Amino acid sequence: MSLDHAILGFLRYGPRTGYDLKKVFDVSVRHFWPAQQSQIYQSLTNLTDHGHIECEVIAQTDRPNRKLFHITNSGRDELQRWLVAPIAEKPVRAQFLIQIFFAGCLTDTEILHLLESKAKEVQRVIERFEHGEIPHPTHAKDLPPREQFFWYLTLDFGIDNAYQSLRWLKQAIARIRNKDYEQGIAGALAERKSS
C-alpha cells in the first residue's frame, strides 16, 4: 500500500494538517500500516507536487502558520484508480521466522525459550485487543455504517492474525516438546496432514 494513497483516503473525509493525519493514522490503521510524521510530510509534498492535494496556509499570530491539506479532483481520481486496481502483495519479511528457519542448531531449551517468549508477546497483544488498549478506529464513529464496517474489518483481520499466530506458536512448542523434529519434514507438517 502506498502511504500517498492512505493520505488521499483520509483527506477524502475532509481537510487535515500533517499533525492531524499522524493522529488519525495512530487511532485507525497503526496496527497494520504505521506512519512516521516525517513520512507523512514527505508524502504530502509528493501529493502536492502531483496536484492530488492542495495546501491552504492559515496565518496564525501566536504560532507558525497552519497548513491545511485538501484533496483535489485529481486526488479523488487517483484514489479511485488505486482502490479498484489489484495489488500484488510484497513478500513477507519476518525476522522471527528467519530465527526459526535456522533454529536447528539451537538446543530444545533455547528454541522453546524463543517460541514461548514470542507466544507471550502475542498473548499480550491479544489481551490488549480484548481489553480495548489497542486503539480502535475512533474516527469511525463519525462515519456512515458502511464506512465503519470496512474500518473495523481491518481491525478484525489484525485480531484474527494474532490468534492464528498464537495457535501456530503453541503447536510448534508442542511439536518440539514431542521431538517431532526427529521425523524431519513429516514432523514439521504433521499437523497440516492430520487436518
C-alpha positions as CSV (number, residue, x, y, z in Angstrom):
1,M,0.0,0.0,0.0
2,S,1.2,3.5,-0.8
3,L,1.3,6.0,2.0
4,D,0.3,8.6,-0.5
5,H,-3.0,6.7,-1.2
6,A,-3.7,6.2,2.5
7,I,-3.3,10.0,2.9
8,L,-5.6,10.6,0.0
9,G,-8.1,8.3,1.6
10,F,-8.1,10.2,4.9
11,L,-8.3,13.6,3.1
12,R,-11.4,12.3,1.3
13,Y,-13.1,12.6,4.7
14,G,-12.1,16.2,5.0
15,P,-9.1,18.6,5.1
16,R,-6.4,17.9,7.7
17,T,-3.0,19.2,8.7
18,G,0.1,16.9,8.7
19,Y,-0.3,16.7,12.5
20,D,-4.0,15.7,12.2
21,L,-3.0,13.0,9.7
22,K,-0.5,11.5,12.1
23,K,-3.2,11.4,14.8
24,V,-5.7,9.7,12.5
25,F,-3.1,7.1,11.4
26,D,-2.4,6.3,15.1
27,V,-6.0,5.8,16.0
28,S,-7.1,3.9,12.9
29,V,-4.6,2.0,10.8
30,R,-1.5,1.8,13.0
31,H,-2.0,-1.9,13.7
32,F,-1.2,-2.7,10.1
33,W,0.1,0.5,8.5
34,P,2.1,2.7,10.9
35,A,3.4,6.0,9.6
36,Q,6.0,8.4,11.0
37,Q,5.4,12.1,10.9
38,S,8.4,12.6,8.6
39,Q,7.0,10.1,6.1
40,I,3.6,11.8,6.2
41,Y,5.2,15.2,5.4
42,Q,7.2,13.7,2.6
43,S,4.0,12.2,1.1
44,L,2.2,15.5,1.5
45,T,4.9,17.2,-0.6
46,N,4.8,14.5,-3.2
47,L,1.0,14.7,-3.4
48,T,1.1,18.4,-3.7
49,D,3.7,18.2,-6.5
50,H,1.4,15.8,-8.4
51,G,-1.6,18.1,-8.0
52,H,-3.5,15.5,-5.9
53,I,-3.8,17.8,-2.9
54,E,-3.7,21.5,-2.3
55,C,-2.3,23.3,0.7
56,E,-4.2,26.1,2.4
57,V,-2.0,28.2,4.6
58,I,-3.8,29.7,7.6
59,A,-2.0,32.5,9.2
60,Q,-1.6,32.4,13.0
61,T,-0.1,35.2,15.1
62,D,0.9,33.2,18.2
63,R,2.1,30.0,16.3
64,P,3.6,29.0,13.0
65,N,1.2,29.2,10.1
66,R,-1.1,26.2,9.9
67,K,-1.1,24.2,6.6
68,L,-4.4,22.5,5.9
69,F,-4.4,20.0,3.1
70,H,-7.4,19.4,0.8
71,I,-7.9,16.6,-1.7
72,T,-8.3,17.7,-5.3
73,N,-10.4,16.1,-8.1
74,S,-7.2,14.7,-9.4
75,G,-6.5,13.2,-6.0
76,R,-10.0,11.7,-5.8
77,D,-9.5,10.2,-9.3
78,E,-6.1,8.8,-8.3
79,L,-7.6,7.3,-5.1
80,Q,-10.4,5.7,-7.0
81,R,-8.0,4.3,-9.6
82,W,-5.8,2.8,-6.8
83,L,-8.7,1.4,-4.8
84,V,-10.1,-0.7,-7.8
85,A,-6.7,-1.9,-9.1
86,P,-5.5,-5.3,-8.0
87,I,-2.3,-5.1,-5.9
88,A,0.4,-7.7,-5.8
89,E,1.5,-8.0,-2.2
90,K,5.1,-7.8,-1.4
91,P,6.8,-10.9,0.1
92,V,6.6,-11.0,3.9
93,R,9.8,-10.4,5.8
94,A,9.6,-11.8,9.3
95,Q,12.8,-11.8,11.3
96,F,11.3,-14.2,13.8
97,L,10.8,-16.8,11.0
98,I,14.5,-16.4,10.0
99,Q,15.3,-17.3,13.5
100,I,13.1,-20.4,13.3
101,F,14.4,-21.4,9.9
102,F,18.0,-21.6,11.4
103,A,16.9,-22.9,14.8
104,G,18.1,-26.5,14.1
105,C,21.5,-25.5,15.7
106,L,19.8,-24.5,18.9
107,T,19.1,-26.8,21.9
108,D,15.5,-27.6,22.7
109,T,15.7,-25.4,25.7
110,E,16.9,-22.4,23.6
111,I,14.3,-22.8,20.9
112,L,11.5,-23.4,23.4
113,H,12.5,-20.2,25.2
114,L,12.4,-18.3,21.9
115,L,8.9,-19.7,21.0
116,E,7.5,-19.3,24.4
117,S,8.7,-15.7,24.6
118,K,7.1,-15.0,21.2
119,A,3.9,-16.7,22.4
120,K,3.8,-14.4,25.5
121,E,4.3,-11.4,23.3
122,V,1.4,-12.4,21.0
123,Q,-0.8,-13.2,24.0
124,R,-0.1,-9.7,25.4
125,V,-1.3,-8.2,22.0
126,I,-4.4,-10.3,22.1
127,E,-5.1,-9.2,25.7
128,R,-4.6,-5.6,24.7
129,F,-7.2,-6.1,21.8
130,E,-9.6,-7.8,24.2
131,H,-9.3,-5.1,26.9
132,G,-9.6,-2.2,24.4
133,E,-6.0,-1.0,25.0
134,I,-5.2,-1.2,21.2
135,P,-6.8,1.9,19.7
136,H,-9.9,1.1,17.8
137,P,-10.5,3.4,14.8
138,T,-12.1,6.2,16.9
139,H,-12.8,8.4,14.0
140,A,-15.1,5.6,12.6
141,K,-17.9,6.6,15.0
142,D,-18.4,9.7,12.9
143,L,-18.7,7.8,9.7
144,P,-21.7,6.1,8.0
145,P,-22.2,2.4,9.0
146,R,-20.8,1.1,5.7
147,E,-17.5,3.0,6.2
148,Q,-17.4,1.9,9.9
149,F,-17.8,-1.7,8.7
150,F,-14.7,-1.6,6.5
151,W,-12.6,0.2,9.1
152,Y,-13.4,-2.4,11.7
153,L,-13.0,-5.2,9.2
154,T,-9.3,-4.4,9.1
155,L,-9.2,-4.5,12.9
156,D,-10.8,-7.9,12.8
157,F,-8.1,-9.0,10.4
158,G,-5.4,-8.0,13.0
159,I,-7.1,-9.8,15.8
160,D,-7.6,-12.9,13.7
161,N,-3.9,-12.9,12.7
162,A,-2.9,-12.6,16.4
163,Y,-5.0,-15.6,17.3
164,Q,-3.6,-17.6,14.3
165,S,0.0,-16.7,15.3
166,L,-0.6,-17.9,18.9
167,R,-2.2,-21.1,17.7
168,W,0.8,-21.8,15.4
169,L,3.3,-21.0,18.3
170,K,1.5,-23.4,20.7
171,Q,1.6,-26.1,18.1
172,A,5.3,-25.5,17.4
173,I,6.1,-25.7,21.1
174,A,4.2,-29.0,21.4
175,R,6.0,-30.4,18.4
176,I,9.4,-29.6,19.8
177,R,8.5,-31.0,23.2
178,N,7.3,-34.2,21.4
179,K,10.6,-34.2,19.5
180,D,8.7,-34.2,16.2
181,Y,11.9,-32.8,14.6
182,E,13.2,-36.4,14.7
183,Q,10.8,-37.1,11.8
184,G,12.2,-34.2,9.7
185,I,9.7,-32.9,7.1
186,A,6.9,-35.2,8.2
187,G,7.2,-33.9,11.8
188,A,7.0,-30.3,10.7
189,L,4.0,-30.9,8.5
190,A,2.2,-33.4,10.8
191,E,-0.5,-31.0,12.0
192,R,-1.2,-30.0,8.4
193,K,-1.5,-33.5,7.2
194,S,-3.8,-34.5,10.1
195,S,-6.3,-31.7,9.4
